């Protein structure tokens, strides 16, 4: 019988779920049986991608963002008792899942309670340093405490100076065995004609996703070209709406989104790390609007702007005319690295 591997991405936007897609495909290719475990839109998306795989709903962290970015850290502190309760609940749930589903290994993408002391466990993260302003030392230390429960840490980035995550994914000392697996993406670059002038990709927790959607829907009316707008809401059925030159989708499956990004001249999105890996793989020109108050996205956007790859700005400062700046930047590039899944899966 195939070894069953529990794959559990955090439901915090769609990035953690989407970057688990190539890992789950690799597990299946190498003779393992992946079992999905998550909640909310992350679980919905993976169920659509892998309808034949078994799936389990985990306790929700119930993460939401404040309307004002300056309140982000305060909101996380306020919500921390509920998050700690959820982590404890998912730890208990994981123990039951391991026993009831005969689990041989666990891959957790930032779900801090999905581990089992008697089962080989890998923790996927690009945040070895958890940036939180003046409290970075504390948030990093707390993160390391949870990571110590896992056998290995897999960092989806290159280990050397040429990398995508910067100081987020590179730390001198760690108390856990760490493997740099290279940037991973569910997408492949295609040699096709670019017929879409602008692609808008939305994701992330509410209410910030909706706030940005409302702003951008107004802004793209002033864009002279064909615009495709993906709202990032994986509902039961795909919905398509046409408003003049703007085609609006509630969501896209991986295959359709892969082709759509390849056909796009420019991409406007959040500066989430998974989005950066995807756009680098497809070598796209982009513009980033980091989620207000999310220090990680702000750091990544500023770093890529300073390096001359992608322009960016704060959400409140965005105007559609700022997209003219894209031509002054190099765009994202691929490292052409491939994860050695055969070596990684020896853990199991």
NUMIDREN-288689 format. One line per 5 residues: their letters; for each residue y, z, x of C-alpha. Coordinates in steps of 0.25 Angstrom, whole numbers, plus 5000, padded with zeros to 4 digits. Example, Ala and Ser with C-alpha at 12.3 -4.5 7.8 and 13.67 -1.06 7.14 Angstrom:
% NUMIDREN-288689
as> 4982,5031,5049; 4996,5029,5055
This chain:
% NUMIDREN-288689
xxxxx> 5000,5000,5000; 5014,4997,5005; 5022,5008,5010; 5033,5012,5000; 5047,5014,5006
xxxxx> 5058,5020,4998; 5072,5014,5000; 5083,5022,4994; 5098,5017,4996; 5110,5025,4992
xxxxx> 5117,5021,4979; 5131,5020,4985; 5135,5006,4981; 5125,4995,4984; 5125,4995,4999
xxxxx> 5114,5005,5002; 5105,4998,4992; 5108,4983,4996; 5106,4986,5011; 5092,4992,5007
xxxxx> 5088,4978,5001; 5084,4972,5015; 5077,4985,5019; 5069,4985,5006; 5066,4970,5008
xxxxx> 5061,4973,5022; 5052,4984,5017; 5046,4975,5008; 5044,4964,5018; 5038,4974,5028
xxxxx> 5027,4979,5018; 5034,4991,5012; 5036,4994,4997; 5051,4998,4995; 5054,5007,4984
xxxxx> 5069,5008,4980; 5076,5021,4977; 5091,5023,4974; 5100,5024,4961; 5111,5017,4954
xxxxx> 5116,5003,4958; 5108,5004,4971; 5095,5006,4964; 5099,4995,4953; 5102,4985,4964
xxxxx> 5089,4987,4972; 5081,4987,4959; 5087,4973,4957; 5084,4968,4971; 5070,4974,4971
xxxxx> 5064,4974,4957; 5050,4975,4962; 5052,4987,4970; 5050,5001,4965; 5063,5009,4963
xxxxx> 5067,5023,4961; 5080,5030,4956; 5085,5041,4965; 5096,5052,4962; 5110,5046,4962
xxxxx> 5120,5051,4972; 5130,5047,4961; 5141,5042,4971; 5154,5038,4966; 5168,5035,4973
xxxxx> 5181,5041,4969; 5192,5031,4964; 5201,5035,4976; 5195,5033,4989; 5202,5045,4995
xxxxx> 5193,5054,4986; 5180,5048,4991; 5176,5059,5001; 5180,5070,4991; 5172,5063,4980
xxxxx> 5160,5063,4990; 5162,5078,4993; 5163,5081,4978; 5150,5072,4975; 5142,5078,4987
xxxxx> 5135,5089,4979; 5130,5078,4969; 5126,5069,4981; 5118,5081,4988; 5111,5083,4975
xxxxx> 5107,5069,4974; 5102,5068,4988; 5093,5081,4985; 5088,5074,4972; 5085,5061,4980
xxxxx> 5077,5069,4990; 5068,5075,4980; 5067,5061,4973; 5063,5055,4986; 5052,5065,4988
xxxxx> 5046,5062,4975; 5047,5047,4977; 5040,5048,4991; 5028,5055,4984; 5028,5047,4971
xxxxx> 5030,5033,4977; 5022,5035,4990; 5034,5032,4999; 5031,5029,5014; 5046,5028,5018
xxxxx> 5060,5030,5014; 5073,5021,5017; 5085,5028,5012; 5099,5021,5013; 5108,5033,5013
xxxxx> 5101,5041,5002; 5101,5054,5009; 5090,5061,5001; 5080,5050,5001; 5070,5055,5012
xxxxx> 5057,5062,5013; 5053,5070,5025; 5039,5065,5024; 5042,5050,5023; 5049,5041,5034
xxxxx> 5063,5039,5030; 5074,5030,5034; 5089,5032,5031; 5098,5019,5031; 5113,5021,5034
xxxxx> 5124,5015,5041; 5132,5028,5041; 5128,5037,5053; 5142,5041,5052; 5147,5044,5038
xxxxx> 5162,5042,5038; 5169,5051,5029; 5183,5053,5036; 5185,5067,5042; 5171,5072,5037
xxxxx> 5163,5060,5044; 5156,5071,5053; 5152,5079,5041; 5147,5067,5033; 5140,5061,5045
xxxxx> 5133,5074,5048; 5128,5076,5033; 5123,5062,5033; 5115,5064,5046; 5109,5077,5040
xxxxx> 5103,5068,5029; 5099,5057,5038; 5091,5067,5046; 5081,5067,5035; 5077,5053,5038
xxxxx> 5068,5047,5049; 5077,5036,5053; 5091,5031,5050; 5093,5015,5049; 5107,5010,5051
xxxxx> 5109,4996,5046; 5118,4992,5057; 5118,4987,5072; 5117,4999,5082; 5127,4992,5092
xxxxx> 5142,4991,5093; 5141,4978,5084; 5138,4984,5070; 5143,4985,5056; 5144,5000,5053
xxxxx> 5152,5005,5065; 5153,5020,5067; 5146,5022,5053; 5132,5018,5058; 5133,5022,5073
xxxxx> 5132,5036,5077; 5129,5041,5091; 5119,5052,5087; 5110,5053,5075; 5098,5063,5072
xxxxx> 5090,5052,5065; 5083,5040,5071; 5093,5029,5069; 5090,5014,5068; 5100,5003,5067
xxxxx> 5094,4992,5059; 5105,4982,5059; 5114,4978,5047; 5105,4975,5035; 5108,4966,5023
xxxxx> 5101,4960,5011; 5108,4947,5014; 5106,4934,5022; 5117,4925,5027; 5116,4911,5020
xxxxx> 5121,4898,5024; 5128,4894,5010; 5141,4889,5006; 5152,4900,5003; 5156,4897,4989
xxxxx> 5162,4911,4985; 5176,4914,4990; 5175,4929,4988; 5164,4938,4985; 5167,4953,4980
xxxxx> 5156,4963,4982; 5157,4977,4976; 5148,4989,4977; 5149,5004,4979; 5150,5016,4970
xxxxx> 5160,5018,4958; 5171,5018,4955; 5176,5011,4968; 5167,4999,4965; 5173,4997,4952
xxxxx> 5187,5000,4957; 5186,4989,4967; 5180,4979,4957; 5192,4981,4948; 5201,4978,4960
xxxxx> 5194,4966,4965; 5192,4959,4952; 5207,4959,4950; 5209,4955,4965; 5199,4943,4965
xxxxx> 5206,4936,4953; 5217,4933,4964; 5206,4927,4973; 5206,4911,4974; 5192,4908,4975
xxxxx> 5178,4911,4969; 5175,4926,4969; 5161,4932,4966; 5163,4947,4963; 5150,4956,4964
xxxxx> 5153,4969,4957; 5141,4977,4963; 5135,4982,4950; 5120,4980,4949; 5117,4980,4934
xxxxx> 5105,4975,4927; 5110,4961,4925; 5119,4952,4934; 5132,4949,4927; 5141,4938,4931
xxxxx> 5156,4936,4926; 5165,4925,4930; 5180,4928,4930; 5187,4915,4935; 5183,4913,4949
xxxxx> 5177,4927,4950; 5162,4929,4948; 5158,4943,4945; 5144,4949,4947; 5140,4963,4944
xxxxx> 5129,4962,4955; 5121,4952,4963; 5107,4954,4968; 5105,4952,4983; 5101,4938,4983
xxxxx> 5113,4933,4975; 5123,4942,4983; 5117,4937,4996; 5120,4922,4992; 5134,4926,4986
xxxxx> 5139,4933,4998; 5134,4921,5007; 5142,4912,4998; 5155,4920,4999; 5166,4917,5008
xxxxx> 5172,4931,5007; 5167,4945,5003; 5175,4957,4997; 5167,4970,4997; 5166,4985,5000
xxxxx> 5164,4988,5015; 5151,4995,5012; 5141,4994,5024; 5130,4986,5017; 5141,4975,5013
xxxxx> 5145,4974,5027; 5131,4972,5032; 5129,4961,5021; 5142,4954,5024; 5139,4954,5039
xxxxx> 5125,4948,5037; 5132,4937,5029; 5143,4936,5038; 5154,4936,5028; 5169,4938,5027
xxxxx> 5173,4950,5019; 5184,4960,5015; 5180,4974,5013; 5186,4985,5003; 5180,4998,5007
xxxxx> 5177,5008,4996; 5189,5018,4996; 5186,5031,5003; 5173,5027,5008; 5175,5029,5023
xxxxx> 5163,5021,5027; 5167,5008,5020; 5181,5010,5025; 5177,5011,5039; 5168,4999,5039
xxxxx> 5179,4991,5032; 5189,4995,5042; 5180,4993,5054; 5176,4979,5050; 5191,4976,5048
xxxxx> 5195,4981,5061; 5184,4973,5068; 5189,4960,5061; 5177,4957,5052; 5182,4960,5038
xxxxx> 5195,4964,5032; 5196,4976,5022; 5206,4985,5015; 5206,4997,5006; 5203,4995,4991
xxxxx> 5217,4998,4986; 5223,4988,4996; 5214,4976,4992; 5220,4963,4987; 5213,4950,4986
xxxxx> 5223,4944,4996; 5217,4953,5007; 5205,4944,5007; 5213,4934,5015; 5211,4943,5027
xxxxx> 5196,4940,5028; 5199,4927,5035; 5205,4935,5047; 5192,4943,5049; 5179,4939,5055
xxxxx> 5169,4942,5044; 5156,4950,5045; 5145,4946,5054; 5130,4948,5055; 5123,4955,5066
xxxxx> 5111,4947,5063; 5102,4959,5065; 5089,4962,5057; 5083,4975,5054; 5070,4977,5060
xxxxx> 5063,4982,5047; 5049,4982,5053; 5053,4992,5064; 5061,5000,5054; 5050,5001,5044
xxx> 5041,5007,5054; 5047,5021,5050; 5038,5019,5037
